[in-house]
Amino acid sequence: MRQLFLAVVLFSVIVPGVRAEIKTEYVEYTSGDTTMKGYIAHDDSITDKRPGVLVVHEWWGQDDYARSRAYRLAKLGYTAMAVDMYGGGKTVDHPKTAGELSGEIRKNWEMGKARFMSAYNVLTKHITVDSSRMGAMGSSFGGSVVLQMARAGVDLDGVVSFYGNLSTSTPAQKDTFKPKVLVYNGALDSFVSSESIVAFNREMTAANVDYQIVSLEGAQHSFSNPGSTALGKKFNLPLAYNAQADKKSWAGMTAFFKKVFAQ
């Protein structure tokens, strides 16, 4: 797929008390006729090529939260890219619009895969990335995207879903599903049904996937997004930040990627 860098904006942030320098870039690329806007972060003090991790946003679009996750991954030593699934770097501030945009992707996974792969190709070609070691993580809508990309056979070593939808109309197959999988759900998440968890377990087992699913006690949907409590109150949605669940899931993800990329 043809990739076109239309613009790159570079800037650096010095992390206090640390010699590492985290560099970030805003990049524009294309998927079909649509211009996409991504955000890449990496530690400039590391000279060796390192794994790349794609970060897929919640249904609000590629916002500050998604970019903060990419930045934190860069501090762990990866080159991370906050991808754009909507085009034009579009973000929304109302559930109705967010549902419409994310729904367009869910109804057309072929388009969703094309947009994901456009970002994947950009990241694998980044000068700092070892393209043989690639991972993906996503939250909510983004969690469902990374799981669906694994089902579609994308060459990834590991994927992590935070409170993502587990249901699918295209179950994992032994001969195409490649990555190891880690899933974090909130025990109080009303968006992820117990039935879907049972079905997901059956699906992963049938496809012989190396996976783990963790239920975090007391956590609701969007537990790792610090802005989710305010959004939940504003729109009367069962969303809430949970600092303990955020800390535990991030630590688990850190250990997971360290293990899969070492193999």
C-alpha positions in Angstrom: 0.0 0.0 0.0 1.4 3.3 -1.0 2.4 5.5 1.9 2.8 9.3 1.6 4.2 11.5 4.3 2.7 14.8 3.7 3.9 16.6 6.8 6.0 15.9 9.9 6.2 18.1 12.9 9.0 17.3 15.3 9.4 18.4 18.9 11.2 17.1 22.0 10.4 16.8 25.6 13.1 16.3 28.2 11.9 14.0 31.0 12.9 15.6 34.4 15.7 13.7 36.2 16.2 11.3 33.3 18.9 11.5 30.6 16.6 10.0 28.0 15.0 12.4 25.5 11.6 11.5 24.3 11.0 12.8 20.8 7.5 13.0 19.3 6.3 13.5 15.7 3.0 14.2 14.2 2.8 12.5 10.8 0.4 12.5 8.0 -0.1 9.5 5.7 -2.8 8.0 3.5 -5.2 5.1 3.5 -6.8 5.0 0.1 -8.0 8.5 -0.6 -8.1 9.5 3.1 -5.5 11.5 4.9 -4.6 10.1 8.3 -2.9 11.9 11.1 -0.7 9.9 13.5 1.6 10.6 16.5 4.9 8.8 17.0 7.0 8.8 20.2 10.4 7.3 20.9 13.4 7.6 23.2 16.2 9.3 21.2 18.9 8.2 23.7 18.4 4.5 22.5 20.6 3.8 19.6 19.5 0.2 18.8 16.3 -0.5 16.9 13.5 -1.4 19.1 9.9 -2.9 18.9 7.1 -0.8 17.6 3.7 -0.6 19.3 0.5 0.7 17.7 -1.9 2.5 20.1 -5.5 2.5 19.0 -7.8 5.2 20.5 -11.1 5.0 22.2 -14.3 6.0 20.3 -13.5 9.7 21.0 -10.7 9.6 18.4 -6.9 10.0 18.6 -6.9 12.5 21.5 -4.6 13.4 24.3 -5.2 10.2 26.2 -4.2 8.0 23.2 -1.1 10.1 22.7 -0.2 9.9 26.4 -0.3 6.1 26.1 2.1 6.3 23.2 4.4 8.6 25.1 4.5 6.3 28.1 5.4 3.4 25.9 8.3 5.4 24.5 9.5 5.9 28.0 9.5 2.1 28.3 11.9 1.9 25.4 9.5 1.3 22.5 8.6 3.4 19.5 4.9 3.9 19.7 2.4 5.3 17.3 -1.0 6.6 18.2 -3.0 5.7 15.1 -5.9 7.5 13.5 -8.9 5.2 12.6 -11.3 8.1 11.7 -9.2 10.1 9.2 -7.9 13.6 9.4 -7.1 13.2 13.1 -10.7 13.6 13.9 -11.8 13.7 17.5 -15.4 14.0 18.9 -16.9 15.1 22.2 -20.3 13.5 22.1 -21.2 9.8 22.4 -23.7 10.0 19.5 -21.0 11.1 17.1 -18.4 8.7 18.6 -20.8 5.8 18.2 -21.4 6.7 14.5 -17.7 6.9 13.7 -16.7 3.8 15.5 -19.8 2.0 14.1 -18.6 2.7 10.6 -15.4 0.9 11.3 -17.2 -2.0 13.0 -19.5 -2.4 10.0 -16.6 -2.3 7.6 -13.6 -4.2 9.0 -12.0 -4.2 5.5 -11.7 -0.4 5.7 -10.7 -0.7 9.3 -7.9 -3.1 8.5 -6.7 -0.8 5.6 -6.4 2.1 8.0 -4.7 0.1 10.6 -2.2 -1.3 8.1 -1.5 2.2 6.8 -0.3 3.1 10.3 1.4 -0.3 10.7 3.4 0.3 7.5 4.4 3.8 8.7 5.7 2.5 12.0 7.6 -0.5 10.6 9.5 1.9 8.3 10.4 4.3 11.1 14.2 4.5 11.5 14.1 3.4 15.1 11.9 0.4 14.7 12.8 -3.3 14.4 10.0 -4.3 12.1 10.3 -8.0 13.1 9.0 -7.1 16.6 5.6 -5.4 16.5 2.7 -5.1 19.0 -0.6 -3.3 19.4 -2.7 -2.1 22.3 -6.0 -0.3 22.4 -8.7 0.9 24.8 -12.5 0.4 24.4 -13.1 0.8 20.6 -9.3 0.5 20.2 -9.3 -2.7 22.2 -11.8 -4.3 19.8 -9.8 -3.0 16.9 -6.5 -4.7 17.9 -8.3 -8.0 18.6 -10.0 -7.8 15.3 -6.6 -7.1 13.5 -5.2 -10.2 15.2 -8.1 -12.2 14.0 -7.5 -10.8 10.5 -4.0 -12.2 10.5 -1.9 -9.1 11.0 1.7 -9.9 11.8 1.9 -8.9 15.5 3.8 -10.5 18.4 1.4 -9.4 21.1 -1.8 -7.4 21.5 -3.4 -5.9 24.6 -7.0 -4.9 24.9 -8.2 -2.6 27.7 -12.0 -2.9 28.2 -12.5 -3.6 24.5 -15.5 -5.3 23.0 -14.8 -9.0 22.7 -17.5 -10.0 20.3 -16.9 -10.8 16.6 -18.5 -12.2 13.6 -15.1 -13.5 12.3 -13.7 -15.8 15.0 -10.0 -16.4 15.4 -8.6 -19.3 13.3 -5.6 -21.4 14.2 -3.8 -20.9 10.9 -4.0 -17.1 10.8 -4.0 -15.8 14.4 -0.4 -14.9 15.3 0.0 -12.8 18.5 -0.2 -13.6 22.1 -3.1 -11.8 23.8 -3.7 -10.0 27.0 -7.2 -8.6 27.9 -8.1 -6.4 30.8 -11.7 -5.8 31.7 -13.4 -4.1 34.6 -15.5 -6.5 36.8 -18.2 -3.8 36.9 -18.0 -3.0 33.1 -21.6 -3.1 31.8 -20.4 -2.8 28.2 -18.6 -6.1 28.3 -21.1 -8.9 29.0 -20.4 -12.1 30.8 -21.7 -14.0 27.8 -19.1 -12.2 25.5 -16.3 -13.2 27.9 -17.4 -16.9 27.9 -17.6 -16.8 24.1 -14.2 -15.1 23.8 -12.6 -17.8 26.0 -14.1 -20.5 23.8 -12.9 -18.7 20.7 -9.3 -18.3 21.9 -9.2 -21.9 23.2 -10.5 -23.3 19.9 -7.9 -21.3 17.9 -5.1 -22.4 20.3 -4.2 -18.8 21.1 -1.8 -18.0 23.9 -4.0 -15.6 25.9 -5.0 -14.3 29.3 -8.1 -12.4 30.3 -8.0 -10.5 33.6 -11.1 -9.1 35.4 -10.2 -6.1 37.6 -12.2 -5.8 40.8 -14.3 -2.7 41.3 -13.4 -1.3 37.8 -15.9 0.1 35.3 -15.6 0.8 31.6 -12.7 3.2 30.7 -11.0 2.5 34.0 -7.5 3.6 32.7 -8.6 7.0 31.2 -8.3 9.8 33.8 -10.9 11.8 32.0 -13.5 9.1 32.0 -15.2 10.0 35.3 -16.1 13.5 34.1 -17.3 12.1 30.8 -19.5 9.6 32.5 -21.1 12.2 34.7 -21.5 14.6 31.7 -23.3 12.1 29.5 -24.8 9.8 32.2 -22.7 6.9 31.1 -21.2 4.1 33.3 -17.6 5.3 32.9 -15.1 5.9 35.7 -11.4 6.1 36.2 -9.9 3.7 38.7 -6.3 4.5 39.7 -5.6 1.0 41.1 -6.9 -0.8 38.0 -5.0 1.6 35.8 -1.8 0.9 37.7 -2.3 -2.8 37.7 -3.2 -3.1 34.0 -0.3 -0.9 32.9 2.2 -3.0 34.9 0.7 -6.2 33.5 1.0 -4.8 29.9 4.6 -3.7 30.6 5.5 -7.3 31.7 3.6 -8.8 28.8 5.3 -6.8 26.1 8.7 -7.3 27.7 8.2 -11.1 27.5 6.7 -11.3 24.0 9.4 -9.1 22.5 12.2 -11.1 24.2 11.2 -14.3 22.5 
